[in-house]
Amino acid sequence: MPNSAEPIPFKKSKRTTPMTSEEYVASGGIRCPYCDHDDVHGDSIEVNVDGAWQDCYCPECENSWTDEYKLSGYTPEAEKN
Ligand SMILES: [Zn+2]
């Protein structure tokens, strides 16, 4: 970690602070929380009983983070039509 003494936890960002989780969710989770770039990359989603996670990466500012998903309900089979 050559930049471990760097006080700002992200680089090349146009933002002065990264989005909060609330701001990230409000944005739809489609923008980089560090620089607002709108073409972020996501790995496959991992699911377990507590929820789901997706490792994401921004090619613009080179930061990475993890999206968090929570179960929000279910759709009965009869309502799928
Ligand atoms: Zn970014």
PDB file of the backbone (N, CA, C, O) and the ligand in Angstrom, with CONECT records:
HET     ZN  A 101       1
ATOM      1  N   MET A   1       0.841  -1.208   0.000  1.00  0.00           N
ATOM      2  CA  MET A   1       0.000   0.000   0.000  1.00  0.00           C
ATOM      3  C   MET A   1       0.871   1.251   0.000  1.00  0.00           C
ATOM      4  O   MET A   1       1.129   1.803   1.069  1.00  0.00           O
ATOM      5  N   PRO A   2       1.326   1.710  -1.138  1.00  0.00           N
ATOM      6  CA  PRO A   2       2.229   2.871  -1.185  1.00  0.00           C
ATOM      7  C   PRO A   2       1.578   4.165  -0.719  1.00  0.00           C
ATOM      8  O   PRO A   2       2.265   5.088  -0.283  1.00  0.00           O
ATOM      9  N   ASN A   3       0.251   4.233  -0.810  1.00  0.00           N
ATOM     10  CA  ASN A   3      -0.436   5.471  -0.444  1.00  0.00           C
ATOM     11  C   ASN A   3      -1.173   5.338   0.891  1.00  0.00           C
ATOM     12  O   ASN A   3      -2.184   6.007   1.101  1.00  0.00           O
ATOM     13  N   SER A   4      -0.692   4.504   1.774  1.00  0.00           N
ATOM     14  CA  SER A   4      -1.415   4.254   3.019  1.00  0.00           C
ATOM     15  C   SER A   4      -1.502   5.499   3.904  1.00  0.00           C
ATOM     16  O   SER A   4      -2.385   5.593   4.757  1.00  0.00           O
ATOM     17  N   ALA A   5      -0.591   6.455   3.703  1.00  0.00           N
ATOM     18  CA  ALA A   5      -0.635   7.671   4.504  1.00  0.00           C
ATOM     19  C   ALA A   5      -1.578   8.719   3.907  1.00  0.00           C
ATOM     20  O   ALA A   5      -1.850   9.751   4.520  1.00  0.00           O
ATOM     21  N   GLU A   6      -2.067   8.434   2.706  1.00  0.00           N
ATOM     22  CA  GLU A   6      -2.964   9.373   2.030  1.00  0.00           C
ATOM     23  C   GLU A   6      -4.257   9.518   2.823  1.00  0.00           C
ATOM     24  O   GLU A   6      -4.940   8.518   3.040  1.00  0.00           O
ATOM     25  N   PRO A   7      -4.622  10.717   3.263  1.00  0.00           N
ATOM     26  CA  PRO A   7      -5.817  10.883   4.096  1.00  0.00           C
ATOM     27  C   PRO A   7      -7.119  10.696   3.327  1.00  0.00           C
ATOM     28  O   PRO A   7      -8.128  10.316   3.920  1.00  0.00           O
ATOM     29  N   ILE A   8      -7.120  10.953   2.028  1.00  0.00           N
ATOM     30  CA  ILE A   8      -8.337  10.795   1.243  1.00  0.00           C
ATOM     31  C   ILE A   8      -8.402   9.362   0.729  1.00  0.00           C
ATOM     32  O   ILE A   8      -7.475   8.899   0.065  1.00  0.00           O
ATOM     33  N   PRO A   9      -9.495   8.653   1.033  1.00  0.00           N
ATOM     34  CA  PRO A   9      -9.550   7.227   0.714  1.00  0.00           C
ATOM     35  C   PRO A   9      -9.837   6.932  -0.745  1.00  0.00           C
ATOM     36  O   PRO A   9     -10.096   5.779  -1.089  1.00  0.00           O
ATOM     37  N   PHE A  10      -9.801   7.901  -1.590  1.00  0.00           N
ATOM     38  CA  PHE A  10     -10.023   7.642  -2.998  1.00  0.00           C
ATOM     39  C   PHE A  10      -9.206   8.620  -3.817  1.00  0.00           C
ATOM     40  O   PHE A  10      -8.756   9.651  -3.318  1.00  0.00           O
ATOM     41  N   LYS A  11      -9.023   8.280  -5.083  1.00  0.00           N
ATOM     42  CA  LYS A  11      -8.142   9.065  -5.930  1.00  0.00           C
ATOM     43  C   LYS A  11      -8.871   9.569  -7.172  1.00  0.00           C
ATOM     44  O   LYS A  11      -9.937   9.063  -7.520  1.00  0.00           O
ATOM     45  N   LYS A  12      -8.313  10.536  -7.817  1.00  0.00           N
ATOM     46  CA  LYS A  12      -8.839  11.064  -9.080  1.00  0.00           C
ATOM     47  C   LYS A  12     -10.304  11.491  -9.000  1.00  0.00           C
ATOM     48  O   LYS A  12     -10.978  11.567 -10.027  1.00  0.00           O
ATOM     49  N   SER A  13     -10.795  11.763  -7.823  1.00  0.00           N
ATOM     50  CA  SER A  13     -12.213  12.061  -7.701  1.00  0.00           C
ATOM     51  C   SER A  13     -12.494  13.542  -7.899  1.00  0.00           C
ATOM     52  O   SER A  13     -11.732  14.403  -7.460  1.00  0.00           O
ATOM     53  N   LYS A  14     -13.605  13.817  -8.568  1.00  0.00           N
ATOM     54  CA  LYS A  14     -14.051  15.194  -8.696  1.00  0.00           C
ATOM     55  C   LYS A  14     -14.833  15.611  -7.464  1.00  0.00           C
ATOM     56  O   LYS A  14     -14.982  16.799  -7.179  1.00  0.00           O
ATOM     57  N   ARG A  15     -15.335  14.608  -6.731  1.00  0.00           N
ATOM     58  CA  ARG A  15     -16.063  14.896  -5.505  1.00  0.00           C
ATOM     59  C   ARG A  15     -15.072  15.155  -4.371  1.00  0.00           C
ATOM     60  O   ARG A  15     -13.949  14.651  -4.398  1.00  0.00           O
ATOM     61  N   THR A  16     -15.484  15.930  -3.389  1.00  0.00           N
ATOM     62  CA  THR A  16     -14.625  16.127  -2.225  1.00  0.00           C
ATOM     63  C   THR A  16     -14.832  15.016  -1.203  1.00  0.00           C
ATOM     64  O   THR A  16     -13.933  14.688  -0.428  1.00  0.00           O
ATOM     65  N   THR A  17     -16.036  14.441  -1.215  1.00  0.00           N
ATOM     66  CA  THR A  17     -16.311  13.277  -0.365  1.00  0.00           C
ATOM     67  C   THR A  17     -17.116  12.276  -1.189  1.00  0.00           C
ATOM     68  O   THR A  17     -17.877  12.676  -2.069  1.00  0.00           O
ATOM     69  N   PRO A  18     -16.961  10.996  -0.921  1.00  0.00           N
ATOM     70  CA  PRO A  18     -17.782  10.011  -1.633  1.00  0.00           C
ATOM     71  C   PRO A  18     -19.229  10.122  -1.205  1.00  0.00           C
ATOM     72  O   PRO A  18     -19.537  10.670  -0.146  1.00  0.00           O
ATOM     73  N   MET A  19     -20.129   9.590  -2.048  1.00  0.00           N
ATOM     74  CA  MET A  19     -21.551   9.574  -1.687  1.00  0.00           C
ATOM     75  C   MET A  19     -21.741   8.791  -0.393  1.00  0.00           C
ATOM     76  O   MET A  19     -20.978   7.873  -0.089  1.00  0.00           O
ATOM     77  N   THR A  20     -22.754   9.162   0.352  1.00  0.00           N
ATOM     78  CA  THR A  20     -23.182   8.308   1.460  1.00  0.00           C
ATOM     79  C   THR A  20     -23.967   7.145   0.859  1.00  0.00           C
ATOM     80  O   THR A  20     -24.337   7.181  -0.314  1.00  0.00           O
ATOM     81  N   SER A  21     -24.216   6.126   1.657  1.00  0.00           N
ATOM     82  CA  SER A  21     -25.024   5.010   1.173  1.00  0.00           C
ATOM     83  C   SER A  21     -26.395   5.496   0.719  1.00  0.00           C
ATOM     84  O   SER A  21     -26.930   5.019  -0.282  1.00  0.00           O
ATOM     85  N   GLU A  22     -26.965   6.452   1.464  1.00  0.00           N
ATOM     86  CA  GLU A  22     -28.284   6.975   1.118  1.00  0.00           C
ATOM     87  C   GLU A  22     -28.251   7.683  -0.234  1.00  0.00           C
ATOM     88  O   GLU A  22     -29.155   7.512  -1.053  1.00  0.00           O
ATOM     89  N   GLU A  23     -27.218   8.468  -0.461  1.00  0.00           N
ATOM     90  CA  GLU A  23     -27.102   9.162  -1.748  1.00  0.00           C
ATOM     91  C   GLU A  23     -26.901   8.163  -2.883  1.00  0.00           C
ATOM     92  O   GLU A  23     -27.430   8.333  -3.982  1.00  0.00           O
ATOM     93  N   TYR A  24     -26.137   7.132  -2.600  1.00  0.00           N
ATOM     94  CA  TYR A  24     -25.860   6.110  -3.617  1.00  0.00           C
ATOM     95  C   TYR A  24     -27.148   5.394  -4.008  1.00  0.00           C
ATOM     96  O   TYR A  24     -27.428   5.210  -5.193  1.00  0.00           O
ATOM     97  N   VAL A  25     -27.929   4.990  -3.008  1.00  0.00           N
ATOM     98  CA  VAL A  25     -29.200   4.319  -3.275  1.00  0.00           C
ATOM     99  C   VAL A  25     -30.148   5.257  -4.021  1.00  0.00           C
ATOM    100  O   VAL A  25     -30.821   4.846  -4.966  1.00  0.00           O
ATOM    101  N   ALA A  26     -30.196   6.536  -3.586  1.00  0.00           N
ATOM    102  CA  ALA A  26     -31.081   7.506  -4.228  1.00  0.00           C
ATOM    103  C   ALA A  26     -30.706   7.717  -5.696  1.00  0.00           C
ATOM    104  O   ALA A  26     -31.562   8.033  -6.522  1.00  0.00           O
ATOM    105  N   SER A  27     -29.436   7.543  -6.008  1.00  0.00           N
ATOM    106  CA  SER A  27     -28.986   7.720  -7.393  1.00  0.00           C
ATOM    107  C   SER A  27     -29.298   6.499  -8.238  1.00  0.00           C
ATOM    108  O   SER A  27     -29.104   6.515  -9.453  1.00  0.00           O
ATOM    109  N   GLY A  28     -29.785   5.433  -7.597  1.00  0.00           N
ATOM    110  CA  GLY A  28     -30.098   4.212  -8.307  1.00  0.00           C
ATOM    111  C   GLY A  28     -28.948   3.226  -8.337  1.00  0.00           C
ATOM    112  O   GLY A  28     -29.073   2.146  -8.914  1.00  0.00           O
ATOM    113  N   GLY A  29     -27.847   3.577  -7.733  1.00  0.00           N
ATOM    114  CA  GLY A  29     -26.703   2.667  -7.691  1.00  0.00           C
ATOM    115  C   GLY A  29     -26.033   2.468  -9.034  1.00  0.00           C
ATOM    116  O   GLY A  29     -25.297   1.501  -9.228  1.00  0.00           O
ATOM    117  N   ILE A  30     -26.284   3.379  -9.964  1.00  0.00           N
ATOM    118  CA  ILE A  30     -25.699   3.208 -11.291  1.00  0.00           C
ATOM    119  C   ILE A  30     -24.504   4.121 -11.515  1.00  0.00           C
ATOM    120  O   ILE A  30     -23.857   4.060 -12.561  1.00  0.00           O
ATOM    121  N   ARG A  31     -24.209   4.974 -10.528  1.00  0.00           N
ATOM    122  CA  ARG A  31     -23.081   5.888 -10.671  1.00  0.00           C
ATOM    123  C   ARG A  31     -22.015   5.563  -9.632  1.00  0.00           C
ATOM    124  O   ARG A  31     -22.302   5.073  -8.540  1.00  0.00           O
ATOM    125  N   CYS A  32     -20.784   5.852 -10.010  1.00  0.00           N
ATOM    126  CA  CYS A  32     -19.685   5.662  -9.072  1.00  0.00           C
ATOM    127  C   CYS A  32     -19.887   6.592  -7.876  1.00  0.00           C
ATOM    128  O   CYS A  32     -20.094   7.792  -8.055  1.00  0.00           O
ATOM    129  N   PRO A  33     -19.827   6.039  -6.641  1.00  0.00           N
ATOM    130  CA  PRO A  33     -20.029   6.886  -5.463  1.00  0.00           C
ATOM    131  C   PRO A  33     -18.846   7.809  -5.186  1.00  0.00           C
ATOM    132  O   PRO A  33     -18.919   8.669  -4.308  1.00  0.00           O
ATOM    133  N   TYR A  34     -17.763   7.633  -5.928  1.00  0.00           N
ATOM    134  CA  TYR A  34     -16.569   8.450  -5.706  1.00  0.00           C
ATOM    135  C   TYR A  34     -16.446   9.596  -6.711  1.00  0.00           C
ATOM    136  O   TYR A  34     -15.981  10.684  -6.370  1.00  0.00           O
ATOM    137  N   CYS A  35     -16.870   9.341  -7.960  1.00  0.00           N
ATOM    138  CA  CYS A  35     -16.647  10.376  -8.981  1.00  0.00           C
ATOM    139  C   CYS A  35     -17.860  10.619  -9.869  1.00  0.00           C
ATOM    140  O   CYS A  35     -17.780  11.416 -10.804  1.00  0.00           O
ATOM    141  N   ASP A  36     -18.989   9.950  -9.601  1.00  0.00           N
ATOM    142  CA  ASP A  36     -20.214  10.113 -10.385  1.00  0.00           C
ATOM    143  C   ASP A  36     -20.148   9.526 -11.793  1.00  0.00           C
ATOM    144  O   ASP A  36     -21.075   9.718 -12.580  1.00  0.00           O
ATOM    145  N   HIS A  37     -19.072   8.818 -12.124  1.00  0.00           N
ATOM    146  CA  HIS A  37     -18.985   8.178 -13.438  1.00  0.00           C
ATOM    147  C   HIS A  37     -20.165   7.208 -13.598  1.00  0.00           C
ATOM    148  O   HIS A  37     -20.533   6.518 -12.647  1.00  0.00           O
ATOM    149  N   ASP A  38     -20.758   7.156 -14.804  1.00  0.00           N
ATOM    150  CA  ASP A  38     -21.982   6.366 -14.970  1.00  0.00           C
ATOM    151  C   ASP A  38     -21.777   5.066 -15.746  1.00  0.00           C
ATOM    152  O   ASP A  38     -22.744   4.491 -16.246  1.00  0.00           O
ATOM    153  N   ASP A  39     -20.549   4.600 -15.854  1.00  0.00           N
ATOM    154  CA  ASP A  39     -20.303   3.329 -16.528  1.00  0.00           C
ATOM    155  C   ASP A  39     -19.414   2.467 -15.643  1.00  0.00           C
ATOM    156  O   ASP A  39     -18.270   2.168 -15.984  1.00  0.00           O
ATOM    157  N   VAL A  40     -19.967   2.075 -14.494  1.00  0.00           N
ATOM    158  CA  VAL A  40     -19.187   1.284 -13.545  1.00  0.00           C
ATOM    159  C   VAL A  40     -19.343  -0.208 -13.854  1.00  0.00           C
ATOM    160  O   VAL A  40     -20.332  -0.632 -14.452  1.00  0.00           O
ATOM    161  N   HIS A  41     -18.364  -0.980 -13.443  1.00  0.00           N
ATOM    162  CA  HIS A  41     -18.357  -2.408 -13.719  1.00  0.00           C
ATOM    163  C   HIS A  41     -18.728  -3.187 -12.469  1.00  0.00           C
ATOM    164  O   HIS A  41     -18.299  -2.827 -11.372  1.00  0.00           O
ATOM    165  N   GLY A  42     -19.518  -4.250 -12.609  1.00  0.00           N
ATOM    166  CA  GLY A  42     -19.891  -5.073 -11.468  1.00  0.00           C
ATOM    167  C   GLY A  42     -19.560  -6.531 -11.709  1.00  0.00           C
ATOM    168  O   GLY A  42     -19.765  -7.044 -12.809  1.00  0.00           O
ATOM    169  N   ASP A  43     -19.047  -7.204 -10.682  1.00  0.00           N
ATOM    170  CA  ASP A  43     -18.831  -8.646 -10.748  1.00  0.00           C
ATOM    171  C   ASP A  43     -20.159  -9.351 -10.548  1.00  0.00           C
ATOM    172  O   ASP A  43     -21.197  -8.702 -10.419  1.00  0.00           O
ATOM    173  N   SER A  44     -20.132 -10.678 -10.520  1.00  0.00           N
ATOM    174  CA  SER A  44     -21.356 -11.429 -10.269  1.00  0.00           C
ATOM    175  C   SER A  44     -21.836 -11.175  -8.844  1.00  0.00           C
ATOM    176  O   SER A  44     -21.039 -10.870  -7.957  1.00  0.00           O
ATOM    177  N   ILE A  45     -23.138 -11.300  -8.632  1.00  0.00           N
ATOM    178  CA  ILE A  45     -23.737 -11.049  -7.330  1.00  0.00           C
ATOM    179  C   ILE A  45     -23.647 -12.294  -6.462  1.00  0.00           C
ATOM    180  O   ILE A  45     -23.996 -13.393  -6.892  1.00  0.00           O
ATOM    181  N   GLU A  46     -23.173 -12.107  -5.230  1.00  0.00           N
ATOM    182  CA  GLU A  46     -23.117 -13.210  -4.275  1.00  0.00           C
ATOM    183  C   GLU A  46     -24.309 -13.095  -3.333  1.00  0.00           C
ATOM    184  O   GLU A  46     -24.589 -12.019  -2.805  1.00  0.00           O
ATOM    185  N   VAL A  47     -25.005 -14.199  -3.128  1.00  0.00           N
ATOM    186  CA  VAL A  47     -26.207 -14.196  -2.302  1.00  0.00           C
ATOM    187  C   VAL A  47     -26.049 -15.155  -1.131  1.00  0.00           C
ATOM    188  O   VAL A  47     -25.559 -16.273  -1.296  1.00  0.00           O
ATOM    189  N   ASN A  48     -26.464 -14.717   0.046  1.00  0.00           N
ATOM    190  CA  ASN A  48     -26.627 -15.666   1.153  1.00  0.00           C
ATOM    191  C   ASN A  48     -27.827 -15.223   1.970  1.00  0.00           C
ATOM    192  O   ASN A  48     -28.563 -14.329   1.551  1.00  0.00           O
ATOM    193  N   VAL A  49     -28.038 -15.831   3.127  1.00  0.00           N
ATOM    194  CA  VAL A  49     -29.259 -15.601   3.899  1.00  0.00           C
ATOM    195  C   VAL A  49     -29.370 -14.153   4.390  1.00  0.00           C
ATOM    196  O   VAL A  49     -30.477 -13.686   4.659  1.00  0.00           O
ATOM    197  N   ASP A  50     -28.271 -13.449   4.511  1.00  0.00           N
ATOM    198  CA  ASP A  50     -28.303 -12.066   5.010  1.00  0.00           C
ATOM    199  C   ASP A  50     -28.550 -11.036   3.924  1.00  0.00           C
ATOM    200  O   ASP A  50     -28.803  -9.870   4.227  1.00  0.00           O
ATOM    201  N   GLY A  51     -28.482 -11.443   2.674  1.00  0.00           N
ATOM    202  CA  GLY A  51     -28.626 -10.473   1.596  1.00  0.00           C
ATOM    203  C   GLY A  51     -27.741 -10.856   0.437  1.00  0.00           C
ATOM    204  O   GLY A  51     -27.416 -12.029   0.254  1.00  0.00           O
ATOM    205  N   ALA A  52     -27.349  -9.867  -0.350  1.00  0.00           N
ATOM    206  CA  ALA A  52     -26.517 -10.141  -1.515  1.00  0.00           C
ATOM    207  C   ALA A  52     -25.518  -9.012  -1.692  1.00  0.00           C
ATOM    208  O   ALA A  52     -25.756  -7.880  -1.271  1.00  0.00           O
ATOM    209  N   TRP A  53     -24.403  -9.336  -2.317  1.00  0.00           N
ATOM    210  CA  TRP A  53     -23.346  -8.363  -2.516  1.00  0.00           C
ATOM    211  C   TRP A  53     -22.805  -8.447  -3.936  1.00  0.00           C
ATOM    212  O   TRP A  53     -22.790  -9.506  -4.562  1.00  0.00           O
ATOM    213  N   GLN A  54     -22.368  -7.303  -4.416  1.00  0.00           N
ATOM    214  CA  GLN A  54     -21.742  -7.277  -5.732  1.00  0.00           C
ATOM    215  C   GLN A  54     -20.528  -6.357  -5.665  1.00  0.00           C
ATOM    216  O   GLN A  54     -20.643  -5.175  -5.344  1.00  0.00           O
ATOM    217  N   ASP A  55     -19.379  -6.913  -5.969  1.00  0.00           N
ATOM    218  CA  ASP A  55     -18.174  -6.097  -6.029  1.00  0.00           C
ATOM    219  C   ASP A  55     -18.218  -5.243  -7.284  1.00  0.00           C
ATOM    220  O   ASP A  55     -18.447  -5.750  -8.382  1.00  0.00           O
ATOM    221  N   CYS A  56     -17.996  -3.940  -7.116  1.00  0.00           N
ATOM    222  CA  CYS A  56     -18.062  -3.015  -8.237  1.00  0.00           C
ATOM    223  C   CYS A  56     -16.742  -2.265  -8.378  1.00  0.00           C
ATOM    224  O   CYS A  56     -15.974  -2.128  -7.426  1.00  0.00           O
ATOM    225  N   TYR A  57     -16.504  -1.788  -9.592  1.00  0.00           N
ATOM    226  CA  TYR A  57     -15.254  -1.114  -9.883  1.00  0.00           C
ATOM    227  C   TYR A  57     -15.527   0.025 -10.845  1.00  0.00           C
ATOM    228  O   TYR A  57     -16.319  -0.116 -11.776  1.00  0.00           O
ATOM    229  N   CYS A  58     -14.870   1.155 -10.621  1.00  0.00           N
ATOM    230  CA  CYS A  58     -15.018   2.296 -11.527  1.00  0.00           C
ATOM    231  C   CYS A  58     -13.745   2.462 -12.343  1.00  0.00           C
ATOM    232  O   CYS A  58     -12.678   2.721 -11.786  1.00  0.00           O
ATOM    233  N   PRO A  59     -13.851   2.316 -13.661  1.00  0.00           N
ATOM    234  CA  PRO A  59     -12.661   2.448 -14.502  1.00  0.00           C
ATOM    235  C   PRO A  59     -12.195   3.902 -14.616  1.00  0.00           C
ATOM    236  O   PRO A  59     -11.068   4.163 -15.035  1.00  0.00           O
ATOM    237  N   GLU A  60     -13.055   4.839 -14.246  1.00  0.00           N
ATOM    238  CA  GLU A  60     -12.718   6.251 -14.356  1.00  0.00           C
ATOM    239  C   GLU A  60     -11.787   6.695 -13.219  1.00  0.00           C
ATOM    240  O   GLU A  60     -10.751   7.313 -13.464  1.00  0.00           O
ATOM    241  N   CYS A  61     -12.163   6.379 -11.986  1.00  0.00           N
ATOM    242  CA  CYS A  61     -11.355   6.819 -10.838  1.00  0.00           C
ATOM    243  C   CYS A  61     -10.601   5.666 -10.192  1.00  0.00           C
ATOM    244  O   CYS A  61      -9.838   5.872  -9.248  1.00  0.00           O
ATOM    245  N   GLU A  62     -10.811   4.446 -10.699  1.00  0.00           N
ATOM    246  CA  GLU A  62     -10.082   3.254 -10.242  1.00  0.00           C
ATOM    247  C   GLU A  62     -10.390   2.876  -8.794  1.00  0.00           C
ATOM    248  O   GLU A  62      -9.597   2.189  -8.150  1.00  0.00           O
ATOM    249  N   ASN A  63     -11.536   3.321  -8.283  1.00  0.00           N
ATOM    250  CA  ASN A  63     -11.947   2.891  -6.946  1.00  0.00           C
ATOM    251  C   ASN A  63     -12.860   1.668  -7.079  1.00  0.00           C
ATOM    252  O   ASN A  63     -13.465   1.434  -8.125  1.00  0.00           O
ATOM    253  N   SER A  64     -12.941   0.910  -6.011  1.00  0.00           N
ATOM    254  CA  SER A  64     -13.861  -0.220  -5.983  1.00  0.00           C
ATOM    255  C   SER A  64     -14.657  -0.186  -4.690  1.00  0.00           C
ATOM    256  O   SER A  64     -14.233   0.408  -3.699  1.00  0.00           O
ATOM    257  N   TRP A  65     -15.807  -0.827  -4.713  1.00  0.00           N
ATOM    258  CA  TRP A  65     -16.697  -0.851  -3.551  1.00  0.00           C
ATOM    259  C   TRP A  65     -17.605  -2.058  -3.696  1.00  0.00           C
ATOM    260  O   TRP A  65     -17.534  -2.781  -4.689  1.00  0.00           O
ATOM    261  N   THR A  66     -18.450  -2.272  -2.715  1.00  0.00           N
ATOM    262  CA  THR A  66     -19.367  -3.407  -2.740  1.00  0.00           C
ATOM    263  C   THR A  66     -20.798  -2.916  -2.633  1.00  0.00           C
ATOM    264  O   THR A  66     -21.165  -2.248  -1.666  1.00  0.00           O
ATOM    265  N   ASP A  67     -21.609  -3.251  -3.636  1.00  0.00           N
ATOM    266  CA  ASP A  67     -23.043  -2.964  -3.554  1.00  0.00           C
ATOM    267  C   ASP A  67     -23.676  -3.946  -2.578  1.00  0.00           C
ATOM    268  O   ASP A  67     -23.312  -5.122  -2.550  1.00  0.00           O
ATOM    269  N   GLU A  68     -24.624  -3.463  -1.778  1.00  0.00           N
ATOM    270  CA  GLU A  68     -25.328  -4.331  -0.835  1.00  0.00           C
ATOM    271  C   GLU A  68     -26.794  -4.408  -1.228  1.00  0.00           C
ATOM    272  O   GLU A  68     -27.437  -3.390  -1.487  1.00  0.00           O
ATOM    273  N   TYR A  69     -27.311  -5.621  -1.269  1.00  0.00           N
ATOM    274  CA  TYR A  69     -28.724  -5.833  -1.597  1.00  0.00           C
ATOM    275  C   TYR A  69     -29.413  -6.511  -0.430  1.00  0.00           C
ATOM    276  O   TYR A  69     -28.843  -7.382   0.227  1.00  0.00           O
ATOM    277  N   LYS A  70     -30.648  -6.100  -0.183  1.00  0.00           N
ATOM    278  CA  LYS A  70     -31.441  -6.746   0.859  1.00  0.00           C
ATOM    279  C   LYS A  70     -32.737  -7.276   0.252  1.00  0.00           C
ATOM    280  O   LYS A  70     -33.300  -6.699  -0.679  1.00  0.00           O
ATOM    281  N   LEU A  71     -33.186  -8.390   0.810  1.00  0.00           N
ATOM    282  CA  LEU A  71     -34.456  -8.962   0.382  1.00  0.00           C
ATOM    283  C   LEU A  71     -35.568  -7.956   0.670  1.00  0.00           C
ATOM    284  O   LEU A  71     -35.661  -7.441   1.784  1.00  0.00           O
ATOM    285  N   SER A  72     -36.415  -7.670  -0.326  1.00  0.00           N
ATOM    286  CA  SER A  72     -37.454  -6.676  -0.116  1.00  0.00           C
ATOM    287  C   SER A  72     -38.853  -7.260  -0.239  1.00  0.00           C
ATOM    288  O   SER A  72     -39.835  -6.530  -0.101  1.00  0.00           O
ATOM    289  N   GLY A  73     -38.964  -8.541  -0.491  1.00  0.00           N
ATOM    290  CA  GLY A  73     -40.283  -9.140  -0.596  1.00  0.00           C
ATOM    291  C   GLY A  73     -40.250 -10.315  -1.560  1.00  0.00           C
ATOM    292  O   GLY A  73     -39.176 -10.778  -1.944  1.00  0.00           O
ATOM    293  N   TYR A  74     -41.420 -10.794  -1.949  1.00  0.00           N
ATOM    294  CA  TYR A  74     -41.491 -11.874  -2.928  1.00  0.00           C
ATOM    295  C   TYR A  74     -42.752 -11.702  -3.757  1.00  0.00           C
ATOM    296  O   TYR A  74     -43.684 -11.012  -3.343  1.00  0.00           O
ATOM    297  N   THR A  75     -42.783 -12.323  -4.915  1.00  0.00           N
ATOM    298  CA  THR A  75     -43.940 -12.279  -5.774  1.00  0.00           C
ATOM    299  C   THR A  75     -44.543 -13.676  -5.884  1.00  0.00           C
ATOM    300  O   THR A  75     -43.877 -14.604  -6.346  1.00  0.00           O
ATOM    301  N   PRO A  76     -45.782 -13.831  -5.468  1.00  0.00           N
ATOM    302  CA  PRO A  76     -46.419 -15.149  -5.616  1.00  0.00           C
ATOM    303  C   PRO A  76     -46.464 -15.551  -7.084  1.00  0.00           C
ATOM    304  O   PRO A  76     -46.599 -14.700  -7.964  1.00  0.00           O
ATOM    305  N   GLU A  77     -46.352 -16.834  -7.343  1.00  0.00           N
ATOM    306  CA  GLU A  77     -46.350 -17.333  -8.717  1.00  0.00           C
ATOM    307  C   GLU A  77     -47.554 -16.830  -9.506  1.00  0.00           C
ATOM    308  O   GLU A  77     -47.431 -16.507 -10.687  1.00  0.00           O
ATOM    309  N   ALA A  78     -48.737 -16.762  -8.851  1.00  0.00           N
ATOM    310  CA  ALA A  78     -49.967 -16.389  -9.541  1.00  0.00           C
ATOM    311  C   ALA A  78     -49.950 -14.945 -10.050  1.00  0.00           C
ATOM    312  O   ALA A  78     -50.735 -14.596 -10.933  1.00  0.00           O
ATOM    313  N   GLU A  79     -49.059 -14.095  -9.502  1.00  0.00           N
ATOM    314  CA  GLU A  79     -49.031 -12.690  -9.916  1.00  0.00           C
ATOM    315  C   GLU A  79     -48.011 -12.404 -11.000  1.00  0.00           C
ATOM    316  O   GLU A  79     -47.842 -11.256 -11.410  1.00  0.00           O
ATOM    317  N   LYS A  80     -47.340 -13.426 -11.459  1.00  0.00           N
ATOM    318  CA  LYS A  80     -46.273 -13.208 -12.441  1.00  0.00           C
ATOM    319  C   LYS A  80     -46.787 -12.899 -13.842  1.00  0.00           C
ATOM    320  O   LYS A  80     -46.038 -12.377 -14.667  1.00  0.00           O
ATOM    321  N   ASN A  81     -48.064 -13.213 -14.131  1.00  0.00           N
ATOM    322  CA  ASN A  81     -48.568 -12.974 -15.470  1.00  0.00           C
ATOM    323  C   ASN A  81     -48.824 -11.541 -15.687  1.00  0.00           C
ATOM    324  O   ASN A  81     -49.256 -11.148 -16.770  1.00  0.00           O
TER     325      ASN A  81
HETATM  326 ZN    ZN A 101     -15.345   6.626 -10.130  1.00  0.00          ZN2+
END
